[in-house]
């Protein structure tokens, strides 16, 4: 999609972090932007912040775990802007539930946001993009955690592996229709995802309290430290905008993590080679 001016984008998790940076980058490119978020106060502030950038920017309250909420947000977006061309399924949460405490509530919450939130976005917006016949692009935010299992037994990594697989499958089916797909796989970025439990709905129960001395607690503390030392969300957004323009499937932002992925691929290849000898 080289000609982006005047198009419309819908961005979930748009009130902060990568979502807000994506909204700004898209607006600066002359794209109309609908920011969607579950937190009304942050959403209002984000819309106000982006009013001076390029395209028109609006906001809509949206809970991506609820398909009816996503559908209502899609209806409102189309009522305001007419058509949607770019869908950014970006909303995500972090949740720890390792082998010490396998919290089913946490698994359901993380999967419902990180995976089903993408499914709900595609379900509501893909038919609308196909209907107008002008092409489009879908960006699904995954993570480097969706390519290697350094987090161990984790609902976060599990959800992100699924988003990578979903995106690859979507790309195969949508390319002939003139609709591109990008799966965004960043490493550590300076966002507030570590505090996402503040928006955890009551139906998922309270967030587990991790013992700081446990492996899960130590991993969470190290992840938080790396998060704050991560790259600027604006750099991620800039790279993603380029991928939309050039129809790139994968966006990686941390080439220094290449060796971690190589280890997984090497193990897979070794197992395949071993199977071939049987």
Secondary structure, DSSP 8 states (H G I E B T S, - for coil): ----TT-EEEEETTTSHHHHHHHHHHHHTT-EEEEEES-HHHHHHHHHHHTTSSS-EEEEE--TT-HHHHHHHHHHHHHHHS---EEEE---------TT---HHHHHHHHHHHTHHHHHHHHHHHHHHHHH-S-EEEEEE--GGGT--TT-S-HHHHHHHHHHHHHHHHHHHHGGGTEEEEEEE---BS-SGGGGGGG--GGG-------TTSHHHHHHHHHHHHHHTSB-HHHHHHHHHHHHHHT-SEEES-GGGHHHHHHHHHHHHHHHHHHHT-
